[in-house]
Amino acid sequence: MAINKQITLIAKPDCVSSLRALLQQMVAPSRQETGCLKYDLYQYSDTPAQFLLIESWTSETDLNNHKLSDHFQLFKAQAPELLAEKDSISLLAID
């Protein structure tokens, strides 16, 4: 069963463009990782400081390897100063 995540990120008011750029840097390399089924980034049109990341991985191992990647480590190091709020939930697919 795939590992599915929905992550909501809200930028600090003066950090919207910086957070958007940091998140955009994650998309292409994440999509090329082993086990990545989906890695899609959205920005809310009515609340531009809010972003939604939907990702899906073939296994917990692949997700854990993603968290060890250079691009994720860069995000982890830089994001805290840009974020007002972050929430992550795991999703189960219903077939």
PyMOL Python script that loads the backbone (N, CA, C, O; Angstrom):
from pymol import cmd

cmd.read_pdbstr("""\
ATOM      1  N   MET A   1       0.842  -1.174   0.000  1.00  0.00           N
ATOM      2  CA  MET A   1       0.000   0.000   0.000  1.00  0.00           C
ATOM      3  C   MET A   1       0.894   1.247   0.000  1.00  0.00           C
ATOM      4  O   MET A   1       1.873   1.323   0.742  1.00  0.00           O
ATOM      5  N   ALA A   2       0.550   2.185  -0.816  1.00  0.00           N
ATOM      6  CA  ALA A   2       1.316   3.429  -0.938  1.00  0.00           C
ATOM      7  C   ALA A   2       1.185   4.268   0.328  1.00  0.00           C
ATOM      8  O   ALA A   2       0.192   4.195   1.051  1.00  0.00           O
ATOM      9  N   ILE A   3       2.219   5.062   0.570  1.00  0.00           N
ATOM     10  CA  ILE A   3       2.228   6.013   1.674  1.00  0.00           C
ATOM     11  C   ILE A   3       1.841   7.361   1.082  1.00  0.00           C
ATOM     12  O   ILE A   3       2.547   7.884   0.219  1.00  0.00           O
ATOM     13  N   ASN A   4       0.734   7.924   1.532  1.00  0.00           N
ATOM     14  CA  ASN A   4       0.216   9.185   1.005  1.00  0.00           C
ATOM     15  C   ASN A   4       0.238  10.241   2.097  1.00  0.00           C
ATOM     16  O   ASN A   4      -0.161   9.988   3.234  1.00  0.00           O
ATOM     17  N   LYS A   5       0.706  11.421   1.737  1.00  0.00           N
ATOM     18  CA  LYS A   5       0.795  12.514   2.709  1.00  0.00           C
ATOM     19  C   LYS A   5       0.166  13.766   2.118  1.00  0.00           C
ATOM     20  O   LYS A   5       0.269  14.030   0.920  1.00  0.00           O
ATOM     21  N   GLN A   6      -0.484  14.524   2.980  1.00  0.00           N
ATOM     22  CA  GLN A   6      -0.984  15.861   2.648  1.00  0.00           C
ATOM     23  C   GLN A   6      -0.371  16.809   3.659  1.00  0.00           C
ATOM     24  O   GLN A   6      -0.581  16.668   4.863  1.00  0.00           O
ATOM     25  N   ILE A   7       0.386  17.772   3.166  1.00  0.00           N
ATOM     26  CA  ILE A   7       1.099  18.688   4.040  1.00  0.00           C
ATOM     27  C   ILE A   7       0.639  20.108   3.732  1.00  0.00           C
ATOM     28  O   ILE A   7       0.700  20.562   2.589  1.00  0.00           O
ATOM     29  N   THR A   8       0.184  20.789   4.756  1.00  0.00           N
ATOM     30  CA  THR A   8      -0.227  22.187   4.631  1.00  0.00           C
ATOM     31  C   THR A   8       0.855  23.047   5.276  1.00  0.00           C
ATOM     32  O   THR A   8       1.275  22.804   6.407  1.00  0.00           O
ATOM     33  N   LEU A   9       1.289  24.047   4.535  1.00  0.00           N
ATOM     34  CA  LEU A   9       2.327  24.958   5.024  1.00  0.00           C
ATOM     35  C   LEU A   9       1.827  26.384   4.863  1.00  0.00           C
ATOM     36  O   LEU A   9       1.302  26.753   3.813  1.00  0.00           O
ATOM     37  N   ILE A  10       1.990  27.175   5.902  1.00  0.00           N
ATOM     38  CA  ILE A  10       1.577  28.581   5.854  1.00  0.00           C
ATOM     39  C   ILE A  10       2.807  29.436   6.113  1.00  0.00           C
ATOM     40  O   ILE A  10       3.478  29.315   7.137  1.00  0.00           O
ATOM     41  N   ALA A  11       3.076  30.302   5.150  1.00  0.00           N
ATOM     42  CA  ALA A  11       4.250  31.174   5.237  1.00  0.00           C
ATOM     43  C   ALA A  11       3.983  32.343   6.168  1.00  0.00           C
ATOM     44  O   ALA A  11       2.849  32.803   6.303  1.00  0.00           O
ATOM     45  N   LYS A  12       5.036  32.812   6.802  1.00  0.00           N
ATOM     46  CA  LYS A  12       4.952  34.087   7.512  1.00  0.00           C
ATOM     47  C   LYS A  12       4.630  35.159   6.471  1.00  0.00           C
ATOM     48  O   LYS A  12       5.020  35.023   5.311  1.00  0.00           O
ATOM     49  N   PRO A  13       3.926  36.222   6.867  1.00  0.00           N
ATOM     50  CA  PRO A  13       3.463  37.214   5.891  1.00  0.00           C
ATOM     51  C   PRO A  13       4.542  37.770   4.962  1.00  0.00           C
ATOM     52  O   PRO A  13       4.271  38.015   3.787  1.00  0.00           O
ATOM     53  N   ASP A  14       5.733  37.968   5.457  1.00  0.00           N
ATOM     54  CA  ASP A  14       6.784  38.547   4.619  1.00  0.00           C
ATOM     55  C   ASP A  14       7.673  37.484   3.961  1.00  0.00           C
ATOM     56  O   ASP A  14       8.720  37.809   3.403  1.00  0.00           O
ATOM     57  N   CYS A  15       7.251  36.208   4.028  1.00  0.00           N
ATOM     58  CA  CYS A  15       8.089  35.117   3.518  1.00  0.00           C
ATOM     59  C   CYS A  15       7.411  34.275   2.438  1.00  0.00           C
ATOM     60  O   CYS A  15       7.900  33.194   2.109  1.00  0.00           O
ATOM     61  N   VAL A  16       6.309  34.743   1.889  1.00  0.00           N
ATOM     62  CA  VAL A  16       5.541  33.941   0.931  1.00  0.00           C
ATOM     63  C   VAL A  16       6.380  33.573  -0.288  1.00  0.00           C
ATOM     64  O   VAL A  16       6.440  32.401  -0.660  1.00  0.00           O
ATOM     65  N   SER A  17       7.019  34.536  -0.907  1.00  0.00           N
ATOM     66  CA  SER A  17       7.784  34.235  -2.124  1.00  0.00           C
ATOM     67  C   SER A  17       8.999  33.360  -1.806  1.00  0.00           C
ATOM     68  O   SER A  17       9.365  32.511  -2.618  1.00  0.00           O
ATOM     69  N   SER A  18       9.620  33.545  -0.668  1.00  0.00           N
ATOM     70  CA  SER A  18      10.770  32.717  -0.293  1.00  0.00           C
ATOM     71  C   SER A  18      10.344  31.269  -0.036  1.00  0.00           C
ATOM     72  O   SER A  18      11.035  30.339  -0.453  1.00  0.00           O
ATOM     73  N   LEU A  19       9.219  31.074   0.643  1.00  0.00           N
ATOM     74  CA  LEU A  19       8.743  29.715   0.887  1.00  0.00           C
ATOM     75  C   LEU A  19       8.330  29.064  -0.427  1.00  0.00           C
ATOM     76  O   LEU A  19       8.621  27.890  -0.657  1.00  0.00           O
ATOM     77  N   ARG A  20       7.652  29.819  -1.290  1.00  0.00           N
ATOM     78  CA  ARG A  20       7.253  29.271  -2.589  1.00  0.00           C
ATOM     79  C   ARG A  20       8.488  28.789  -3.354  1.00  0.00           C
ATOM     80  O   ARG A  20       8.488  27.683  -3.893  1.00  0.00           O
ATOM     81  N   ALA A  21       9.530  29.606  -3.404  1.00  0.00           N
ATOM     82  CA  ALA A  21      10.754  29.228  -4.117  1.00  0.00           C
ATOM     83  C   ALA A  21      11.398  27.984  -3.499  1.00  0.00           C
ATOM     84  O   ALA A  21      11.839  27.091  -4.223  1.00  0.00           O
ATOM     85  N   LEU A  22      11.453  27.922  -2.180  1.00  0.00           N
ATOM     86  CA  LEU A  22      12.042  26.772  -1.500  1.00  0.00           C
ATOM     87  C   LEU A  22      11.246  25.503  -1.802  1.00  0.00           C
ATOM     88  O   LEU A  22      11.829  24.449  -2.057  1.00  0.00           O
ATOM     89  N   LEU A  23       9.928  25.602  -1.774  1.00  0.00           N
ATOM     90  CA  LEU A  23       9.076  24.445  -2.081  1.00  0.00           C
ATOM     91  C   LEU A  23       9.219  24.025  -3.534  1.00  0.00           C
ATOM     92  O   LEU A  23       9.274  22.832  -3.830  1.00  0.00           O
ATOM     93  N   GLN A  24       9.279  24.985  -4.440  1.00  0.00           N
ATOM     94  CA  GLN A  24       9.415  24.664  -5.859  1.00  0.00           C
ATOM     95  C   GLN A  24      10.720  23.923  -6.138  1.00  0.00           C
ATOM     96  O   GLN A  24      10.778  23.083  -7.036  1.00  0.00           O
ATOM     97  N   GLN A  25      11.756  24.228  -5.379  1.00  0.00           N
ATOM     98  CA  GLN A  25      13.042  23.545  -5.550  1.00  0.00           C
ATOM     99  C   GLN A  25      12.963  22.067  -5.165  1.00  0.00           C
ATOM    100  O   GLN A  25      13.817  21.271  -5.556  1.00  0.00           O
ATOM    101  N   MET A  26      11.945  21.711  -4.407  1.00  0.00           N
ATOM    102  CA  MET A  26      11.786  20.329  -3.953  1.00  0.00           C
ATOM    103  C   MET A  26      11.097  19.440  -4.988  1.00  0.00           C
ATOM    104  O   MET A  26      11.298  18.226  -4.989  1.00  0.00           O
ATOM    105  N   VAL A  27      10.298  20.026  -5.858  1.00  0.00           N
ATOM    106  CA  VAL A  27       9.399  19.238  -6.708  1.00  0.00           C
ATOM    107  C   VAL A  27      10.153  18.327  -7.681  1.00  0.00           C
ATOM    108  O   VAL A  27       9.992  17.108  -7.619  1.00  0.00           O
ATOM    109  N   ALA A  28      10.960  18.880  -8.565  1.00  0.00           N
ATOM    110  CA  ALA A  28      11.615  18.061  -9.595  1.00  0.00           C
ATOM    111  C   ALA A  28      12.514  16.967  -9.011  1.00  0.00           C
ATOM    112  O   ALA A  28      12.404  15.813  -9.425  1.00  0.00           O
ATOM    113  N   PRO A  29      13.401  17.293  -8.060  1.00  0.00           N
ATOM    114  CA  PRO A  29      14.242  16.213  -7.532  1.00  0.00           C
ATOM    115  C   PRO A  29      13.449  15.154  -6.761  1.00  0.00           C
ATOM    116  O   PRO A  29      13.808  13.977  -6.780  1.00  0.00           O
ATOM    117  N   SER A  30      12.384  15.564  -6.090  1.00  0.00           N
ATOM    118  CA  SER A  30      11.567  14.586  -5.352  1.00  0.00           C
ATOM    119  C   SER A  30      10.864  13.640  -6.320  1.00  0.00           C
ATOM    120  O   SER A  30      10.794  12.435  -6.079  1.00  0.00           O
ATOM    121  N   ARG A  31      10.346  14.189  -7.412  1.00  0.00           N
ATOM    122  CA  ARG A  31       9.653  13.349  -8.399  1.00  0.00           C
ATOM    123  C   ARG A  31      10.582  12.321  -9.029  1.00  0.00           C
ATOM    124  O   ARG A  31      10.120  11.286  -9.510  1.00  0.00           O
ATOM    125  N   GLN A  32      11.871  12.585  -9.034  1.00  0.00           N
ATOM    126  CA  GLN A  32      12.830  11.662  -9.648  1.00  0.00           C
ATOM    127  C   GLN A  32      13.364  10.622  -8.668  1.00  0.00           C
ATOM    128  O   GLN A  32      14.111   9.725  -9.059  1.00  0.00           O
ATOM    129  N   GLU A  33      12.987  10.737  -7.410  1.00  0.00           N
ATOM    130  CA  GLU A  33      13.461   9.780  -6.414  1.00  0.00           C
ATOM    131  C   GLU A  33      12.793   8.421  -6.601  1.00  0.00           C
ATOM    132  O   GLU A  33      11.653   8.327  -7.057  1.00  0.00           O
ATOM    133  N   THR A  34      13.526   7.376  -6.239  1.00  0.00           N
ATOM    134  CA  THR A  34      12.980   6.026  -6.258  1.00  0.00           C
ATOM    135  C   THR A  34      11.755   5.961  -5.351  1.00  0.00           C
ATOM    136  O   THR A  34      11.795   6.397  -4.200  1.00  0.00           O
ATOM    137  N   GLY A  35      10.672   5.412  -5.883  1.00  0.00           N
ATOM    138  CA  GLY A  35       9.467   5.215  -5.084  1.00  0.00           C
ATOM    139  C   GLY A  35       8.507   6.379  -5.054  1.00  0.00           C
ATOM    140  O   GLY A  35       7.442   6.268  -4.447  1.00  0.00           O
ATOM    141  N   CYS A  36       8.839   7.494  -5.684  1.00  0.00           N
ATOM    142  CA  CYS A  36       7.922   8.636  -5.698  1.00  0.00           C
ATOM    143  C   CYS A  36       6.832   8.398  -6.739  1.00  0.00           C
ATOM    144  O   CYS A  36       7.120   8.275  -7.929  1.00  0.00           O
ATOM    145  N   LEU A  37       5.599   8.335  -6.294  1.00  0.00           N
ATOM    146  CA  LEU A  37       4.449   8.166  -7.187  1.00  0.00           C
ATOM    147  C   LEU A  37       3.809   9.506  -7.532  1.00  0.00           C
ATOM    148  O   LEU A  37       3.258   9.683  -8.619  1.00  0.00           O
ATOM    149  N   LYS A  38       3.889  10.449  -6.590  1.00  0.00           N
ATOM    150  CA  LYS A  38       3.283  11.767  -6.787  1.00  0.00           C
ATOM    151  C   LYS A  38       3.975  12.747  -5.862  1.00  0.00           C
ATOM    152  O   LYS A  38       4.291  12.433  -4.714  1.00  0.00           O
ATOM    153  N   TYR A  39       4.204  13.947  -6.388  1.00  0.00           N
ATOM    154  CA  TYR A  39       4.751  15.024  -5.575  1.00  0.00           C
ATOM    155  C   TYR A  39       4.252  16.320  -6.193  1.00  0.00           C
ATOM    156  O   TYR A  39       4.897  16.878  -7.080  1.00  0.00           O
ATOM    157  N   ASP A  40       3.111  16.797  -5.729  1.00  0.00           N
ATOM    158  CA  ASP A  40       2.446  17.953  -6.329  1.00  0.00           C
ATOM    159  C   ASP A  40       2.330  19.090  -5.326  1.00  0.00           C
ATOM    160  O   ASP A  40       1.942  18.886  -4.176  1.00  0.00           O
ATOM    161  N   LEU A  41       2.669  20.280  -5.777  1.00  0.00           N
ATOM    162  CA  LEU A  41       2.652  21.479  -4.948  1.00  0.00           C
ATOM    163  C   LEU A  41       1.569  22.424  -5.440  1.00  0.00           C
ATOM    164  O   LEU A  41       1.440  22.663  -6.640  1.00  0.00           O
ATOM    165  N   TYR A  42       0.792  22.959  -4.509  1.00  0.00           N
ATOM    166  CA  TYR A  42      -0.275  23.908  -4.814  1.00  0.00           C
ATOM    167  C   TYR A  42      -0.154  25.128  -3.909  1.00  0.00           C
ATOM    168  O   TYR A  42       0.317  25.038  -2.775  1.00  0.00           O
ATOM    169  N   GLN A  43      -0.588  26.269  -4.436  1.00  0.00           N
ATOM    170  CA  GLN A  43      -0.683  27.487  -3.639  1.00  0.00           C
ATOM    171  C   GLN A  43      -2.139  27.927  -3.703  1.00  0.00           C
ATOM    172  O   GLN A  43      -2.720  28.014  -4.785  1.00  0.00           O
ATOM    173  N   TYR A  44      -2.721  28.203  -2.554  1.00  0.00           N
ATOM    174  CA  TYR A  44      -4.126  28.609  -2.508  1.00  0.00           C
ATOM    175  C   TYR A  44      -4.290  29.972  -3.171  1.00  0.00           C
ATOM    176  O   TYR A  44      -3.539  30.904  -2.884  1.00  0.00           O
ATOM    177  N   SER A  45      -5.270  30.084  -4.054  1.00  0.00           N
ATOM    178  CA  SER A  45      -5.484  31.352  -4.750  1.00  0.00           C
ATOM    179  C   SER A  45      -6.097  32.412  -3.835  1.00  0.00           C
ATOM    180  O   SER A  45      -5.830  33.602  -4.003  1.00  0.00           O
ATOM    181  N   ASP A  46      -6.909  31.993  -2.878  1.00  0.00           N
ATOM    182  CA  ASP A  46      -7.566  32.958  -1.996  1.00  0.00           C
ATOM    183  C   ASP A  46      -6.748  33.285  -0.745  1.00  0.00           C
ATOM    184  O   ASP A  46      -7.000  34.294  -0.086  1.00  0.00           O
ATOM    185  N   THR A  47      -5.778  32.442  -0.419  1.00  0.00           N
ATOM    186  CA  THR A  47      -4.859  32.702   0.691  1.00  0.00           C
ATOM    187  C   THR A  47      -3.445  32.350   0.224  1.00  0.00           C
ATOM    188  O   THR A  47      -2.959  31.256   0.511  1.00  0.00           O
ATOM    189  N   PRO A  48      -2.786  33.253  -0.484  1.00  0.00           N
ATOM    190  CA  PRO A  48      -1.506  32.954  -1.114  1.00  0.00           C
ATOM    191  C   PRO A  48      -0.382  32.554  -0.160  1.00  0.00           C
ATOM    192  O   PRO A  48       0.629  32.013  -0.607  1.00  0.00           O
ATOM    193  N   ALA A  49      -0.526  32.799   1.107  1.00  0.00           N
ATOM    194  CA  ALA A  49       0.502  32.378   2.061  1.00  0.00           C
ATOM    195  C   ALA A  49       0.391  30.895   2.391  1.00  0.00           C
ATOM    196  O   ALA A  49       1.259  30.339   3.063  1.00  0.00           O
ATOM    197  N   GLN A  50      -0.677  30.253   1.917  1.00  0.00           N
ATOM    198  CA  GLN A  50      -0.923  28.853   2.247  1.00  0.00           C
ATOM    199  C   GLN A  50      -0.601  27.961   1.048  1.00  0.00           C
ATOM    200  O   GLN A  50      -1.020  28.226  -0.078  1.00  0.00           O
ATOM    201  N   PHE A  51       0.159  26.892   1.323  1.00  0.00           N
ATOM    202  CA  PHE A  51       0.567  25.938   0.305  1.00  0.00           C
ATOM    203  C   PHE A  51       0.096  24.547   0.706  1.00  0.00           C
ATOM    204  O   PHE A  51      -0.059  24.243   1.889  1.00  0.00           O
ATOM    205  N   LEU A  52      -0.127  23.713  -0.295  1.00  0.00           N
ATOM    206  CA  LEU A  52      -0.528  22.330  -0.074  1.00  0.00           C
ATOM    207  C   LEU A  52       0.408  21.446  -0.877  1.00  0.00           C
ATOM    208  O   LEU A  52       0.603  21.656  -2.075  1.00  0.00           O
ATOM    209  N   LEU A  53       0.977  20.473  -0.224  1.00  0.00           N
ATOM    210  CA  LEU A  53       1.856  19.507  -0.862  1.00  0.00           C
ATOM    211  C   LEU A  53       1.202  18.139  -0.719  1.00  0.00           C
ATOM    212  O   LEU A  53       0.881  17.707   0.388  1.00  0.00           O
ATOM    213  N   ILE A  54       1.008  17.465  -1.839  1.00  0.00           N
ATOM    214  CA  ILE A  54       0.449  16.115  -1.823  1.00  0.00           C
ATOM    215  C   ILE A  54       1.502  15.191  -2.402  1.00  0.00           C
ATOM    216  O   ILE A  54       1.948  15.362  -3.537  1.00  0.00           O
ATOM    217  N   GLU A  55       1.893  14.206  -1.600  1.00  0.00           N
ATOM    218  CA  GLU A  55       2.928  13.286  -2.045  1.00  0.00           C
ATOM    219  C   GLU A  55       2.503  11.852  -1.789  1.00  0.00           C
ATOM    220  O   GLU A  55       1.740  11.565  -0.866  1.00  0.00           O
ATOM    221  N   SER A  56       3.009  10.968  -2.616  1.00  0.00           N
ATOM    222  CA  SER A  56       2.704   9.545  -2.497  1.00  0.00           C
ATOM    223  C   SER A  56       3.977   8.757  -2.798  1.00  0.00           C
ATOM    224  O   SER A  56       4.680   9.028  -3.771  1.00  0.00           O
ATOM    225  N   TRP A  57       4.252   7.779  -1.942  1.00  0.00           N
ATOM    226  CA  TRP A  57       5.472   6.972  -2.025  1.00  0.00           C
ATOM    227  C   TRP A  57       5.106   5.499  -2.007  1.00  0.00           C
ATOM    228  O   TRP A  57       4.123   5.107  -1.378  1.00  0.00           O
ATOM    229  N   THR A  58       5.894   4.683  -2.697  1.00  0.00           N
ATOM    230  CA  THR A  58       5.580   3.250  -2.766  1.00  0.00           C
ATOM    231  C   THR A  58       5.752   2.545  -1.433  1.00  0.00           C
ATOM    232  O   THR A  58       5.108   1.527  -1.178  1.00  0.00           O
ATOM    233  N   SER A  59       6.628   3.087  -0.569  1.00  0.00           N
ATOM    234  CA  SER A  59       6.862   2.423   0.720  1.00  0.00           C
ATOM    235  C   SER A  59       7.366   3.430   1.754  1.00  0.00           C
ATOM    236  O   SER A  59       7.781   4.539   1.419  1.00  0.00           O
ATOM    237  N   GLU A  60       7.320   3.021   2.990  1.00  0.00           N
ATOM    238  CA  GLU A  60       7.845   3.829   4.088  1.00  0.00           C
ATOM    239  C   GLU A  60       9.363   4.029   3.920  1.00  0.00           C
ATOM    240  O   GLU A  60       9.901   5.082   4.259  1.00  0.00           O
ATOM    241  N   THR A  61      10.026   3.016   3.400  1.00  0.00           N
ATOM    242  CA  THR A  61      11.466   3.118   3.149  1.00  0.00           C
ATOM    243  C   THR A  61      11.762   4.224   2.143  1.00  0.00           C
ATOM    244  O   THR A  61      12.686   5.012   2.343  1.00  0.00           O
ATOM    245  N   ASP A  62      10.985   4.289   1.064  1.00  0.00           N
ATOM    246  CA  ASP A  62      11.192   5.339   0.057  1.00  0.00           C
ATOM    247  C   ASP A  62      10.933   6.716   0.647  1.00  0.00           C
ATOM    248  O   ASP A  62      11.669   7.659   0.357  1.00  0.00           O
ATOM    249  N   LEU A  63       9.906   6.845   1.464  1.00  0.00           N
ATOM    250  CA  LEU A  63       9.622   8.127   2.116  1.00  0.00           C
ATOM    251  C   LEU A  63      10.765   8.503   3.053  1.00  0.00           C
ATOM    252  O   LEU A  63      11.192   9.657   3.079  1.00  0.00           O
ATOM    253  N   ASN A  64      11.258   7.545   3.813  1.00  0.00           N
ATOM    254  CA  ASN A  64      12.379   7.820   4.719  1.00  0.00           C
ATOM    255  C   ASN A  64      13.637   8.217   3.953  1.00  0.00           C
ATOM    256  O   ASN A  64      14.376   9.098   4.393  1.00  0.00           O
ATOM    257  N   ASN A  65      13.886   7.574   2.808  1.00  0.00           N
ATOM    258  CA  ASN A  65      15.025   7.950   1.978  1.00  0.00           C
ATOM    259  C   ASN A  65      14.858   9.372   1.437  1.00  0.00           C
ATOM    260  O   ASN A  65      15.834  10.116   1.335  1.00  0.00           O
ATOM    261  N   HIS A  66      13.641   9.746   1.096  1.00  0.00           N
ATOM    262  CA  HIS A  66      13.355  11.117   0.663  1.00  0.00           C
ATOM    263  C   HIS A  66      13.743  12.110   1.760  1.00  0.00           C
ATOM    264  O   HIS A  66      14.329  13.157   1.484  1.00  0.00           O
ATOM    265  N   LYS A  67      13.415  11.772   2.986  1.00  0.00           N
ATOM    266  CA  LYS A  67      13.716  12.660   4.113  1.00  0.00           C
ATOM    267  C   LYS A  67      15.221  12.796   4.355  1.00  0.00           C
ATOM    268  O   LYS A  67      15.657  13.738   5.016  1.00  0.00           O
ATOM    269  N   LEU A  68      16.004  11.875   3.831  1.00  0.00           N
ATOM    270  CA  LEU A  68      17.463  11.934   3.952  1.00  0.00           C
ATOM    271  C   LEU A  68      18.131  12.633   2.766  1.00  0.00           C
ATOM    272  O   LEU A  68      19.335  12.888   2.792  1.00  0.00           O
ATOM    273  N   SER A  69      17.354  12.940   1.733  1.00  0.00           N
ATOM    274  CA  SER A  69      17.914  13.540   0.519  1.00  0.00           C
ATOM    275  C   SER A  69      18.456  14.947   0.791  1.00  0.00           C
ATOM    276  O   SER A  69      18.035  15.617   1.734  1.00  0.00           O
ATOM    277  N   ASP A  70      19.388  15.375  -0.043  1.00  0.00           N
ATOM    278  CA  ASP A  70      19.979  16.703   0.105  1.00  0.00           C
ATOM    279  C   ASP A  70      18.931  17.807  -0.008  1.00  0.00           C
ATOM    280  O   ASP A  70      18.953  18.762   0.768  1.00  0.00           O
ATOM    281  N   HIS A  71      18.011  17.683  -0.971  1.00  0.00           N
ATOM    282  CA  HIS A  71      17.010  18.739  -1.162  1.00  0.00           C
ATOM    283  C   HIS A  71      16.034  18.813   0.020  1.00  0.00           C
ATOM    284  O   HIS A  71      15.580  19.898   0.382  1.00  0.00           O
ATOM    285  N   PHE A  72      15.712  17.664   0.620  1.00  0.00           N
ATOM    286  CA  PHE A  72      14.845  17.707   1.800  1.00  0.00           C
ATOM    287  C   PHE A  72      15.585  18.297   2.993  1.00  0.00           C
ATOM    288  O   PHE A  72      15.012  19.067   3.764  1.00  0.00           O
ATOM    289  N   GLN A  73      16.846  17.941   3.145  1.00  0.00           N
ATOM    290  CA  GLN A  73      17.642  18.480   4.248  1.00  0.00           C
ATOM    291  C   GLN A  73      17.800  19.994   4.127  1.00  0.00           C
ATOM    292  O   GLN A  73      17.788  20.699   5.135  1.00  0.00           O
ATOM    293  N   LEU A  74      17.948  20.497   2.900  1.00  0.00           N
ATOM    294  CA  LEU A  74      18.007  21.940   2.674  1.00  0.00           C
ATOM    295  C   LEU A  74      16.680  22.590   3.081  1.00  0.00           C
ATOM    296  O   LEU A  74      16.661  23.625   3.748  1.00  0.00           O
ATOM    297  N   PHE A  75      15.572  21.966   2.668  1.00  0.00           N
ATOM    298  CA  PHE A  75      14.251  22.469   3.054  1.00  0.00           C
ATOM    299  C   PHE A  75      14.113  22.487   4.575  1.00  0.00           C
ATOM    300  O   PHE A  75      13.676  23.482   5.154  1.00  0.00           O
ATOM    301  N   LYS A  76      14.483  21.399   5.206  1.00  0.00           N
ATOM    302  CA  LYS A  76      14.365  21.275   6.664  1.00  0.00           C
ATOM    303  C   LYS A  76      15.186  22.343   7.389  1.00  0.00           C
ATOM    304  O   LYS A  76      14.781  22.830   8.445  1.00  0.00           O
ATOM    305  N   ALA A  77      16.319  22.700   6.830  1.00  0.00           N
ATOM    306  CA  ALA A  77      17.182  23.713   7.446  1.00  0.00           C
ATOM    307  C   ALA A  77      16.643  25.127   7.256  1.00  0.00           C
ATOM    308  O   ALA A  77      16.778  25.961   8.151  1.00  0.00           O
ATOM    309  N   GLN A  78      16.035  25.407   6.105  1.00  0.00           N
ATOM    310  CA  GLN A  78      15.621  26.776   5.782  1.00  0.00           C
ATOM    311  C   GLN A  78      14.161  27.083   6.101  1.00  0.00           C
ATOM    312  O   GLN A  78      13.819  28.239   6.350  1.00  0.00           O
ATOM    313  N   ALA A  79      13.306  26.083   6.097  1.00  0.00           N
ATOM    314  CA  ALA A  79      11.868  26.313   6.251  1.00  0.00           C
ATOM    315  C   ALA A  79      11.443  26.925   7.588  1.00  0.00           C
ATOM    316  O   ALA A  79      10.560  27.782   7.592  1.00  0.00           O
ATOM    317  N   PRO A  80      12.026  26.528   8.719  1.00  0.00           N
ATOM    318  CA  PRO A  80      11.513  27.050   9.989  1.00  0.00           C
ATOM    319  C   PRO A  80      11.444  28.576  10.077  1.00  0.00           C
ATOM    320  O   PRO A  80      10.516  29.112  10.682  1.00  0.00           O
ATOM    321  N   GLU A  81      12.387  29.265   9.501  1.00  0.00           N
ATOM    322  CA  GLU A  81      12.368  30.731   9.563  1.00  0.00           C
ATOM    323  C   GLU A  81      11.322  31.341   8.621  1.00  0.00           C
ATOM    324  O   GLU A  81      11.007  32.526   8.735  1.00  0.00           O
ATOM    325  N   LEU A  82      10.785  30.542   7.696  1.00  0.00           N
ATOM    326  CA  LEU A  82       9.802  31.027   6.728  1.00  0.00           C
ATOM    327  C   LEU A  82       8.368  30.661   7.099  1.00  0.00           C
ATOM    328  O   LEU A  82       7.420  31.269   6.602  1.00  0.00           O
ATOM    329  N   LEU A  83       8.211  29.675   7.968  1.00  0.00           N
ATOM    330  CA  LEU A  83       6.887  29.112   8.265  1.00  0.00           C
ATOM    331  C   LEU A  83       6.211  29.749   9.473  1.00  0.00           C
ATOM    332  O   LEU A  83       6.826  29.976  10.515  1.00  0.00           O
ATOM    333  N   ALA A  84       4.928  30.027   9.295  1.00  0.00           N
ATOM    334  CA  ALA A  84       4.082  30.415  10.411  1.00  0.00           C
ATOM    335  C   ALA A  84       3.434  29.167  11.006  1.00  0.00           C
ATOM    336  O   ALA A  84       3.160  29.097  12.204  1.00  0.00           O
ATOM    337  N   GLU A  85       3.192  28.169  10.121  1.00  0.00           N
ATOM    338  CA  GLU A  85       2.477  26.974  10.566  1.00  0.00           C
ATOM    339  C   GLU A  85       2.726  25.836   9.581  1.00  0.00           C
ATOM    340  O   GLU A  85       2.905  26.067   8.385  1.00  0.00           O
ATOM    341  N   LYS A  86       2.734  24.599  10.097  1.00  0.00           N
ATOM    342  CA  LYS A  86       2.866  23.410   9.250  1.00  0.00           C
ATOM    343  C   LYS A  86       2.043  22.296   9.862  1.00  0.00           C
ATOM    344  O   LYS A  86       2.048  22.098  11.076  1.00  0.00           O
ATOM    345  N   ASP A  87       1.330  21.565   9.000  1.00  0.00           N
ATOM    346  CA  ASP A  87       0.525  20.438   9.455  1.00  0.00           C
ATOM    347  C   ASP A  87       0.663  19.326   8.430  1.00  0.00           C
ATOM    348  O   ASP A  87       0.651  19.585   7.226  1.00  0.00           O
ATOM    349  N   SER A  88       0.793  18.112   8.888  1.00  0.00           N
ATOM    350  CA  SER A  88       0.949  16.970   7.998  1.00  0.00           C
ATOM    351  C   SER A  88       0.007  15.865   8.436  1.00  0.00           C
ATOM    352  O   SER A  88      -0.113  15.562   9.623  1.00  0.00           O
ATOM    353  N   ILE A  89      -0.663  15.266   7.455  1.00  0.00           N
ATOM    354  CA  ILE A  89      -1.523  14.128   7.759  1.00  0.00           C
ATOM    355  C   ILE A  89      -1.219  13.005   6.772  1.00  0.00           C
ATOM    356  O   ILE A  89      -0.818  13.250   5.634  1.00  0.00           O
ATOM    357  N   SER A  90      -1.413  11.785   7.223  1.00  0.00           N
ATOM    358  CA  SER A  90      -1.275  10.625   6.362  1.00  0.00           C
ATOM    359  C   SER A  90      -2.663  10.243   5.845  1.00  0.00           C
ATOM    360  O   SER A  90      -3.659  10.323   6.565  1.00  0.00           O
ATOM    361  N   LEU A  91      -2.698   9.833   4.597  1.00  0.00           N
ATOM    362  CA  LEU A  91      -3.965   9.494   3.957  1.00  0.00           C
ATOM    363  C   LEU A  91      -3.951   8.028   3.547  1.00  0.00           C
ATOM    364  O   LEU A  91      -2.930   7.519   3.085  1.00  0.00           O
ATOM    365  N   LEU A  92      -5.063   7.360   3.711  1.00  0.00           N
ATOM    366  CA  LEU A  92      -5.219   5.998   3.248  1.00  0.00           C
ATOM    367  C   LEU A  92      -6.095   6.010   2.006  1.00  0.00           C
ATOM    368  O   LEU A  92      -7.181   6.591   2.009  1.00  0.00           O
ATOM    369  N   ALA A  93      -5.623   5.369   0.946  1.00  0.00           N
ATOM    370  CA  ALA A  93      -6.415   5.280  -0.287  1.00  0.00           C
ATOM    371  C   ALA A  93      -7.530   4.258  -0.098  1.00  0.00           C
ATOM    372  O   ALA A  93      -7.333   3.217   0.530  1.00  0.00           O
ATOM    373  N   ILE A  94      -8.667   4.555  -0.631  1.00  0.00           N
ATOM    374  CA  ILE A  94      -9.791   3.620  -0.612  1.00  0.00           C
ATOM    375  C   ILE A  94     -10.001   3.136  -2.042  1.00  0.00           C
ATOM    376  O   ILE A  94     -10.348   3.907  -2.935  1.00  0.00           O
ATOM    377  N   ASP A  95      -9.783   1.853  -2.231  1.00  0.00           N
ATOM    378  CA  ASP A  95      -9.909   1.275  -3.584  1.00  0.00           C
ATOM    379  C   ASP A  95     -11.317   0.793  -3.831  1.00  0.00           C
ATOM    380  O   ASP A  95     -11.614   0.279  -4.909  1.00  0.00           O
TER     381      ASP A  95
END
""", "prot")
cmd.dss("prot")
cmd.show_as("cartoon", "prot")
cmd.util.cbc("prot")
cmd.orient("prot")
